[in-house]
Amino acid sequence: MSSKLDGKIAVVTGASAGIGLGIAKAFAAEGAKVYITGRRQSVLNKAVAEIGHGAVGVQADAANMADVDKLFAQVKATDSHIDVLVLNAGFYEFQKLGEITEKHFDTTYNTNVKGVLFTFQKALPLLPKGASVILTGSIASHIGIPAMSVYSSTKAAIRSLMRGWLHDIKELGIRINVLSPGHTLTPGLKSLIPEGAEAHIATTIPLGRLATPADLAKAAVFLASSDSEYIHGIELEVDGGVAQI
């Protein structure tokens, strides 16, 4: 059995379903103790049971700074540090220009940008030299997707923030990279697209299928482990080639 993360302490935000849950499962299978967050306690409890391996669930909203403080206080009290931090919590919904509301804008930016920025900043004291930080981006920051301009701009912001952070964390000896999914078959995507749309989307992808959370999880394990110890500041697109055409 592989153990690329044996003995590591990992935190994955937004991991009660979808890509985050896939990453948390893979980390746990590789030997890490995993803390996950989610907003709904019942869904979080189910995810913890699926992950197993001593996973810990902390109910938290990524846009709520008190919740973020609670998360890191619990990690500090129990394990004192974080070896791998995955900032995956995100929000998306369709709203096209002419129909975009302030609520849509604020919710998307508060979760996807404010939440990522301040969660990373608050985690800094717990990140030792050699720690790996992974930000969940999206190919939406590179291609146009109808009715997703606000979401796309948040993911472009994440990529830009990381470039600045490379300078800010230079003396800390920690790594940071962006993992950008393409069209991924998650409960969130299924709730937004019409029935039968998956087959059409697959025809637009060079590999001929949508990604699964497991596809993203394999890439996350690579970025979290010593296999990528000299990889820093990249955006790894796991999208079946769709962003290249």
C-alpha positions as CSV (number, residue, x, y, z in Angstrom):
1,M,0.0,0.0,0.0
2,S,1.3,3.5,-0.9
3,S,2.1,5.9,1.9
4,K,3.3,9.1,0.2
5,L,1.8,11.2,3.0
6,D,2.5,9.0,5.9
7,G,2.3,10.9,9.2
8,K,1.4,14.2,7.6
9,I,-1.3,16.5,8.9
10,A,-3.6,17.7,6.1
11,V,-6.5,20.2,6.1
12,V,-8.9,20.3,3.1
13,T,-11.5,23.0,3.1
14,G,-14.9,22.4,1.4
15,A,-14.4,18.6,1.5
16,S,-17.8,17.3,2.4
17,A,-18.5,16.4,-1.3
18,G,-17.0,16.5,-4.8
19,I,-13.4,17.3,-5.5
20,G,-12.6,18.2,-1.9
21,L,-13.9,14.8,-0.6
22,G,-12.0,13.0,-3.3
23,I,-8.8,14.7,-2.3
24,A,-9.4,14.0,1.4
25,K,-10.0,10.3,0.7
26,A,-6.8,10.1,-1.3
27,F,-4.8,11.9,1.4
28,A,-6.1,9.6,4.1
29,A,-5.4,6.5,2.0
30,E,-1.8,7.8,1.6
31,G,-1.3,7.9,5.4
32,A,-2.3,11.5,6.3
33,K,-4.5,12.5,9.2
34,V,-7.1,14.7,7.5
35,Y,-9.2,17.6,8.8
36,I,-12.0,18.6,6.5
37,T,-14.5,21.4,6.6
38,G,-18.1,21.8,5.3
39,R,-21.0,24.0,6.1
40,R,-23.7,21.3,6.8
41,Q,-23.0,19.1,9.8
42,S,-25.0,16.1,8.5
43,V,-23.2,16.0,5.2
44,L,-19.8,16.6,7.0
45,N,-20.5,13.6,9.2
46,K,-21.2,11.4,6.2
47,A,-18.0,12.5,4.5
48,V,-15.9,11.8,7.6
49,A,-17.3,8.3,7.7
50,E,-16.5,7.8,4.0
51,I,-12.9,9.0,4.5
52,G,-12.2,7.0,7.6
53,H,-8.6,6.7,8.8
54,G,-9.3,9.0,11.8
55,A,-10.5,11.9,9.7
56,V,-11.8,14.9,11.6
57,G,-14.7,17.1,10.5
58,V,-15.0,20.8,11.5
59,Q,-18.2,22.6,10.6
60,A,-17.0,25.9,9.0
61,D,-17.9,28.4,6.3
62,A,-14.8,29.5,4.4
63,A,-16.2,33.1,4.2
64,N,-16.7,33.3,8.0
65,M,-13.5,34.3,9.7
66,A,-14.7,33.1,13.1
67,D,-15.2,29.7,11.6
68,V,-11.7,29.8,10.1
69,D,-10.3,30.7,13.5
70,K,-12.2,27.8,15.1
71,L,-10.7,25.4,12.6
72,F,-7.1,26.4,13.2
73,A,-7.6,26.5,16.9
74,Q,-8.7,22.9,16.9
75,V,-5.8,21.8,14.6
76,K,-3.3,23.7,16.8
77,A,-4.7,22.2,20.0
78,T,-4.5,18.6,18.7
79,D,-1.7,18.4,16.2
80,S,0.2,21.8,16.4
81,H,0.9,22.1,12.7
82,I,-0.3,21.6,9.1
83,D,1.9,19.8,6.5
84,V,-0.6,20.1,3.7
85,L,-3.2,22.8,3.3
86,V,-5.8,22.5,0.5
87,L,-7.9,25.6,0.0
88,N,-10.7,24.0,-1.9
89,A,-13.9,25.6,-0.6
90,G,-15.7,27.4,-3.3
91,F,-19.0,28.7,-4.6
92,Y,-20.4,28.8,-8.1
93,E,-23.7,29.3,-9.8
94,F,-24.9,30.5,-13.2
95,Q,-25.8,34.2,-13.7
96,K,-25.2,35.9,-17.0
97,L,-24.5,39.6,-17.6
98,G,-27.6,41.6,-17.2
99,E,-28.9,39.3,-14.5
100,I,-25.9,39.4,-12.0
101,T,-27.0,40.4,-8.5
102,E,-25.0,41.9,-5.7
103,K,-25.7,38.8,-3.6
104,H,-24.3,36.6,-6.3
105,F,-21.2,38.7,-6.6
106,D,-20.6,39.0,-2.9
107,T,-21.2,35.4,-2.1
108,T,-18.9,34.3,-4.9
109,Y,-16.0,36.6,-4.0
110,N,-16.4,36.2,-0.2
111,T,-16.0,32.5,-0.5
112,N,-13.6,32.1,-3.5
113,V,-11.3,35.1,-2.9
114,K,-11.7,36.5,0.6
115,G,-12.0,33.0,2.1
116,V,-8.9,31.7,0.4
117,L,-6.8,34.8,1.2
118,F,-7.6,34.9,4.9
119,T,-7.6,31.2,5.4
120,F,-4.1,31.0,4.0
121,Q,-3.0,34.0,6.0
122,K,-4.4,32.6,9.3
123,A,-2.8,29.2,8.6
124,L,0.7,30.6,8.2
125,P,1.8,30.2,11.8
126,L,0.9,26.5,11.6
127,L,2.8,25.8,8.3
128,P,6.3,24.5,8.9
129,K,9.2,24.6,6.5
130,G,8.4,22.0,3.7
131,A,4.7,22.4,3.9
132,S,2.6,22.3,0.7
133,V,-0.3,24.6,0.0
134,I,-2.7,23.8,-2.8
135,L,-5.3,26.3,-4.1
136,T,-8.2,25.0,-6.2
137,G,-8.4,27.1,-9.3
138,S,-10.3,26.4,-12.5
139,I,-9.9,26.3,-16.2
140,A,-12.7,28.9,-16.1
141,S,-10.0,31.5,-15.5
142,H,-8.6,30.8,-19.0
143,I,-11.7,30.1,-21.2
144,G,-15.1,31.7,-21.5
145,I,-18.0,29.8,-20.0
146,P,-21.5,31.2,-20.4
147,A,-23.1,32.8,-17.3
148,M,-20.0,32.2,-15.2
149,S,-18.1,35.4,-15.6
150,V,-18.0,36.3,-11.9
151,Y,-16.9,32.8,-10.9
152,S,-14.2,32.8,-13.6
153,S,-12.9,36.1,-12.4
154,T,-12.5,34.8,-8.8
155,K,-10.3,31.9,-10.1
156,A,-8.2,34.4,-12.1
157,A,-7.8,36.3,-8.9
158,I,-6.5,33.2,-7.1
159,R,-3.9,32.6,-9.8
160,S,-2.8,36.2,-9.5
161,L,-2.7,36.2,-5.7
162,M,-0.4,33.2,-5.7
163,R,2.1,35.0,-7.9
164,G,2.4,37.7,-5.3
165,W,2.5,35.2,-2.4
166,L,5.5,33.5,-3.9
167,H,7.5,36.6,-2.9
168,D,5.8,37.0,0.5
169,I,6.5,33.4,1.6
170,K,10.0,33.2,0.2
171,E,11.6,33.0,3.6
172,L,9.2,30.4,5.0
173,G,10.3,27.5,2.9
174,I,6.7,26.4,2.0
175,R,5.4,25.6,-1.4
176,I,2.2,26.8,-3.0
177,N,0.6,25.7,-6.3
178,V,-2.8,25.9,-8.0
179,L,-4.7,22.8,-9.0
180,S,-7.2,23.7,-11.8
181,P,-10.0,21.2,-12.6
182,G,-11.8,21.1,-15.9
183,H,-15.3,19.9,-16.2
184,T,-15.6,17.5,-13.3
185,L,-18.5,15.2,-12.5
186,T,-19.5,16.3,-9.0
187,P,-22.8,16.7,-7.2
188,G,-22.5,20.5,-7.6
189,L,-22.1,20.2,-11.4
190,K,-25.0,17.8,-11.7
191,S,-27.3,20.2,-9.8
192,L,-26.5,23.0,-12.3
193,I,-26.7,21.3,-15.7
194,P,-29.8,19.8,-17.4
195,E,-30.3,16.0,-17.4
196,G,-28.3,14.4,-20.3
197,A,-25.9,17.4,-20.7
198,E,-22.9,15.3,-19.5
199,A,-22.7,13.4,-22.8
200,H,-22.6,16.7,-24.7
201,I,-20.0,18.2,-22.5
202,A,-17.8,15.1,-22.9
203,T,-17.8,15.7,-26.7
204,T,-16.0,19.0,-26.1
205,I,-13.2,17.4,-24.1
206,P,-10.2,15.9,-26.0
207,L,-10.0,12.9,-23.7
208,G,-13.7,12.3,-24.3
209,R,-15.0,12.2,-20.7
210,L,-15.5,14.5,-17.7
211,A,-13.0,14.3,-14.9
212,T,-13.9,12.6,-11.7
213,P,-12.9,13.7,-8.2
214,A,-10.4,10.8,-8.1
215,D,-8.6,12.3,-11.2
216,L,-8.1,15.6,-9.3
217,A,-7.2,13.7,-6.1
218,K,-4.2,11.9,-7.8
219,A,-2.8,15.3,-8.9
220,A,-3.3,16.7,-5.4
221,V,-1.4,13.8,-3.9
222,F,1.5,14.6,-6.3
223,L,1.5,18.3,-5.3
224,A,1.2,17.4,-1.6
225,S,4.0,14.8,-1.6
226,S,7.8,15.0,-1.9
227,D,7.4,13.9,-5.5
228,S,6.8,17.6,-6.3
229,E,9.3,19.0,-3.8
230,Y,10.8,21.4,-6.4
231,I,7.5,22.4,-8.0
232,H,6.4,25.8,-6.7
233,G,4.1,28.5,-8.2
234,I,2.6,26.5,-11.0
235,E,-0.9,26.0,-12.2
236,L,-1.6,22.3,-12.9
237,E,-4.6,21.9,-15.2
238,V,-6.4,18.6,-14.8
239,D,-8.9,19.0,-17.6
240,G,-8.5,16.3,-20.2
241,G,-7.0,19.0,-22.6
242,V,-10.1,21.1,-22.9
243,A,-8.4,24.4,-22.1
244,Q,-6.0,23.9,-25.0
245,I,-8.5,23.9,-27.8
